[in-house]
Amino acid sequence: QVQVLESGGGLVQPGGSLRLSCAASGNILSINTMAWYRQAPGKQRELVATLTSGSNTTSYANSMKGRFTISRGSAKNTVFLQVNSLKPEDTAVYYCKANAAKGFYWGQGTQVTVSS
């Protein structure tokens, strides 16, 4: 079993930056990849970025390339999402997902609101 907890969301002005954190606990050795998704009001949840354990390989959804950076913390069970040049359309609940050997696990999400 894996537990996932996101943090770092909040209210940000357009053009600002934010770093979201995701911490996994439990059977973290079984985690293969960790990913960030987001879900804007009235829209489907969409993939932002993925990080593969071991190789630390990263990948991004095409629409997310450039302003989003996924990285691993010094603790291997922690993943960050750096978001720069925030736009109002980035307003969404950002979720972290851990893909493990026996299934996948979502966090409860962290709200990011971009508004002046």
PyMOL commands that set and color helices and strands:
alter all, ss='L'
color gray80, all
select helices_A, chain A and resi 28-30+62-64+88-90
alter helices_A, ss='H'
color red, helices_A
select strands_A, chain A and resi 2-7+10-12+18-26+31-39+46-52+58-60+68-72+78-83+92-100+103-106+110-114
alter strands_A, ss='S'
color yellow, strands_A
deselect
rebuild
show_as cartoon
